[in-house]
Amino acid sequence: MLRGKRCRAQISLELGTAFVLILLLLFGSVNLARWLVGRLVVRQEIYEGSRPGAADPFLHLGAEDDESTAVPLRFFGQ
């Protein structure tokens, strides 16, 4: 009977640990996805802003990514 209680306690600890780790991974992946979407929006705005100048052969070709306007990656907090 004592062995059954130990087994249940171990299962509870493992399940609790796994649940916490799964929640942390989910939280991190949601924040990573939000960061990626923010970066894509900034890059698209830069790209669209560079298109009128692309027709002029004397301007620098291509869109440059200004890192100062990029959304910073923050997993914990704003």
N, C-alpha and C positions, 0 to 999 in steps of 0.2 A: 504494500500500500504506500509506503514511503517512496518507493521508486516511481510510482505514477505521479505523485505530486511534483517531484523533481523534473520529470519529463514535461509536465504541463508548464512549469515555471520557465524551463528553457525555451519551450515553444513560444511562450508569451514574450520573453526577452528578444528572441530572434525576430518575431513578427513586429514588435515595436521598433526595433532597430531598422528593419527593412522598410517599414512604413515611413519613418523619418527620412531615411536616405532617398526613398522614392519621391517624397515631397520636395526635398532639396533639389533633386535632379529636375523635377518638373518646373519648379520655380526658376532655376537657372536657365532652362531651355526656353521658357516664356520670355525671360528678360533678354536672352540672346536673340530671339526672334524679333522682339521689339527694337533692339539695337540695329539689327540688320535691315529692317524695314526703314528705320530712320536714315541709315546710311544710303539706302537705295533712293530715297526721296531726294536727299541732298545731291547725290550724283546725277540724278535725272534733271534736276533744276539747273545744275551747272552745264550739263550737256545741252539742254534746250536753249540756255542762254548763249552758248557758243555757236549755235547753228547759223545765225545771221552773218557772223564774221567768217564762217567757213567758205562762203562764196567769194570772198576777197582773197586773192592769191598772195597779197602782201602781209596779211595778218598771220600770226602763229597758228598752225593747224592743230586741231584736236582740242579736247576739253581738258583743262587742268583741274585736278582735284585739290581744292584748298582745304587742308586738314583742320584749319582753325574754325571753320564753320561746321565741321562734322559733329555728329551727336556722340558724346563720350560713352564708353561702355561702362555701366555701373550695375553690378549685380545686386548690391544691397543699398537701397535708398536712392533718393533723388539727388 
